[in-house]
Amino acid sequence: MLPAAVSLSRDTGTVAPELLDDSWTAHPVQKIHVQSGFSFPYQNVIYESIRNTYFHVPMWFVLLFLFVASVWYSVRYLRDPNPEHDRRASAYAEAGLLFGALGLVTGMVWANYAWGKPWSNDIKQLMTAVALLIYMAYFILRRSFDEYEKGARLAAVYNVFAFASLIPLLYIVPRMFASLHPGATGNPAFGSQDLDNTMRAVFYPAIIGWTLLGFWIAELRIRYQRLYDKAIGLEG
């Protein structure tokens, strides 16, 4: 049953001819589907947990935007070894990794309600974990060399390949296999039952808001690293 809904059905018995004019089929209920205010698409599987769309889904948009900025500055560092380019590449990757972890956690919380447990080895969950581990290795590589320039250059090269692996891991491979997660084969996402116009009025601004927050966090990290580098005598 739908929440706060009214179900009408016709009597299976025989209706006397003199009552036909007064039957409910002759006088249908008007405006039964009129709703006021914001509503949420209702599904028996997810119930009101669909509100997590405002948190879980934007995390992956922010992750992608931040990793794009990170690889952009890694390429710039390879062309011009300016420490500022390396600082920005590292800071954007850090912030992207943070939002990736938040996306994974919010997804696990949602899966606990929708799938019955937070981790079910779903292809989307597995590929997400692999992608985050690849980017964690980026920071390990950066700190594996005593010479700053060598570590920064190798990390920049690694960042390019890490980003190249991100697209198939998160957006291609999961669509090639059956999955509980929306967006996979036979399980489309962002349909009329997942996201209606009232939700879009909140969802799209949420993406913008979370994205601005992510870049603001990265900017704070850049400013801190810039001050630290000046304190140790690193120019740029």
C-alpha positions in Angstrom: 0.0 0.0 0.0 1.1 3.5 -0.7 1.5 5.8 2.3 -1.5 8.0 3.0 -3.3 6.5 0.0 -6.9 5.5 -0.6 -7.7 2.3 -2.5 -11.1 1.9 -4.2 -12.5 -1.2 -5.7 -15.9 -2.1 -7.1 -18.2 -4.5 -5.3 -18.2 -8.0 -6.9 -21.8 -8.5 -6.1 -24.8 -7.8 -8.3 -26.1 -4.2 -8.3 -29.8 -3.6 -8.5 -30.8 -1.7 -11.7 -32.3 1.1 -9.7 -29.0 1.7 -8.0 -26.9 1.9 -11.1 -27.2 5.7 -11.4 -25.9 6.0 -7.9 -23.0 3.7 -8.3 -19.4 4.9 -7.9 -18.7 4.3 -11.6 -21.4 6.8 -12.5 -19.9 9.4 -10.1 -16.2 8.9 -10.1 -14.1 10.5 -7.3 -12.6 13.7 -8.6 -9.0 15.0 -8.0 -8.0 11.8 -6.1 -4.3 12.2 -7.3 -3.9 15.9 -6.5 -0.9 16.4 -4.2 0.5 19.6 -2.6 4.0 20.4 -1.7 7.1 18.3 -2.2 6.8 14.6 -2.5 9.1 11.6 -3.1 8.8 8.7 -5.6 7.6 5.8 -3.6 9.1 2.3 -4.0 8.6 -0.7 -1.8 12.4 -1.3 -1.7 13.8 2.0 -0.6 10.9 3.8 1.1 11.8 7.3 2.3 15.6 6.4 2.2 15.4 7.9 -1.3 16.3 11.2 0.4 19.8 9.8 0.6 19.9 10.7 -3.1 20.8 14.3 -2.0 23.9 13.1 -0.3 25.1 9.8 -1.8 24.9 10.7 -5.6 26.4 14.2 -5.4 29.5 12.7 -3.7 30.4 10.9 -6.9 29.9 14.1 -9.0 32.2 16.0 -6.6 34.8 13.2 -6.7 34.8 13.3 -10.5 35.1 17.1 -10.7 38.0 17.1 -8.1 39.9 14.3 -9.8 39.6 16.1 -13.1 41.1 19.2 -11.5 43.8 17.0 -10.0 44.9 15.3 -13.2 44.7 18.7 -15.0 47.3 20.1 -12.6 49.4 16.9 -12.8 49.7 17.4 -16.5 50.6 21.0 -16.0 53.3 20.0 -13.6 54.8 17.6 -16.1 55.0 20.4 -18.6 56.1 23.1 -16.1 57.5 21.7 -12.8 56.1 24.5 -10.7 55.4 23.4 -7.0 52.1 25.2 -7.1 50.8 22.8 -9.8 51.9 19.9 -7.6 50.2 21.4 -4.6 46.9 21.8 -6.4 47.1 18.3 -7.9 47.7 16.8 -4.5 45.0 18.8 -2.7 42.3 18.1 -5.3 43.1 14.4 -5.1 42.9 14.5 -1.3 39.6 16.2 -1.4 38.3 13.8 -4.1 39.4 10.8 -2.0 37.5 12.3 1.0 34.3 12.6 -1.0 34.8 9.2 -2.5 35.0 7.7 1.1 31.8 9.7 2.0 30.1 8.3 -1.1 31.1 4.8 -0.2 29.8 5.2 3.4 26.5 6.8 2.4 26.1 4.1 -0.2 26.6 1.4 2.5 24.1 3.1 4.8 21.6 3.1 1.9 22.3 -0.5 1.0 21.6 -1.6 4.5 18.0 -0.4 4.0 17.5 -1.3 0.4 19.5 -4.5 0.1 19.4 -5.8 3.6 23.1 -5.3 4.5 25.7 -2.6 4.0 28.1 -4.7 1.9 27.0 -7.4 -0.5 30.1 -7.5 -2.9 28.0 -5.8 -5.5 30.1 -5.0 -8.6 29.5 -1.3 -8.0 30.8 -1.5 -4.5 33.8 -3.6 -5.5 34.9 -1.3 -8.3 34.4 1.8 -6.1 36.7 0.2 -3.4 39.3 -0.6 -6.1 39.2 3.0 -7.5 39.7 4.5 -4.0 42.6 2.2 -3.3 44.3 3.2 -6.5 44.1 6.8 -5.5 45.4 6.0 -2.0 48.4 4.6 -3.7 49.0 8.0 -5.3 49.8 9.5 -1.9 52.0 6.6 -0.9 54.0 7.1 -4.0 54.4 10.8 -3.3 56.0 10.1 0.0 58.2 7.2 -1.1 61.1 9.5 -2.3 63.3 11.8 -0.3 63.8 14.1 -3.3 60.7 16.3 -3.7 60.9 16.8 -7.4 61.3 13.1 -8.2 58.4 12.2 -6.0 56.2 14.9 -7.4 57.0 14.0 -11.1 56.3 10.3 -10.6 53.1 11.0 -8.7 52.0 13.2 -11.5 52.5 10.4 -14.0 50.7 8.0 -11.8 47.8 10.4 -11.4 47.2 10.4 -15.1 47.0 6.6 -15.2 44.9 6.6 -12.0 42.4 8.9 -13.6 42.3 6.9 -16.7 41.4 3.8 -14.7 38.7 5.7 -12.8 36.3 6.0 -15.8 36.1 2.2 -16.6 36.0 1.2 -12.9 33.2 3.5 -11.9 31.2 4.1 -15.0 31.8 1.3 -17.6 32.5 -2.0 -15.8 29.6 -1.8 -13.4 27.2 -1.4 -16.3 28.4 -4.6 -18.0 27.3 -6.8 -15.1 24.1 -7.5 -13.3 23.9 -5.4 -10.2 21.6 -4.3 -7.4 22.8 -0.8 -7.9 20.7 1.5 -10.2 22.4 2.2 -13.4 23.6 -1.3 -14.1 22.3 -3.7 -16.8 18.6 -4.1 -16.5 18.4 -1.7 -13.6 18.3 1.9 -15.0 18.8 5.0 -12.8 17.3 8.4 -12.7 14.0 7.3 -14.1 10.6 8.7 -13.2 10.4 6.3 -10.3 13.8 7.4 -8.9 13.8 11.1 -9.4 10.8 13.3 -10.1 10.6 17.0 -10.7 10.1 17.9 -7.1 13.3 16.0 -6.2 15.2 17.5 -9.1 14.6 21.0 -7.6 16.7 19.9 -4.6 19.0 17.3 -6.2 20.7 19.6 -8.8 21.3 22.4 -6.4 22.7 19.8 -4.0 25.3 18.8 -6.6 26.3 22.4 -7.0 26.5 23.0 -3.2 28.6 19.9 -2.5 30.9 20.7 -5.4 31.6 24.2 -4.1 32.2 22.7 -0.6 34.6 20.2 -2.1 36.7 22.8 -3.9 36.6 25.1 -0.9 38.1 22.3 1.2 40.7 21.7 -1.4 41.5 25.4 -1.5 42.1 25.4 2.3 44.5 22.4 1.9 46.3 24.3 -0.8 46.8 27.4 1.3 48.0 25.3 4.2 50.5 23.4 2.0 51.7 26.7 0.5 52.5 28.1 3.9 54.2 24.9 4.9 56.4 24.9 1.8 57.4 28.4 2.4 58.4 27.6 6.0 60.7 24.8 4.8 62.1 26.9 2.0 60.4 25.3 -1.0 60.0 28.0 -3.7 57.0 28.3 -6.1 
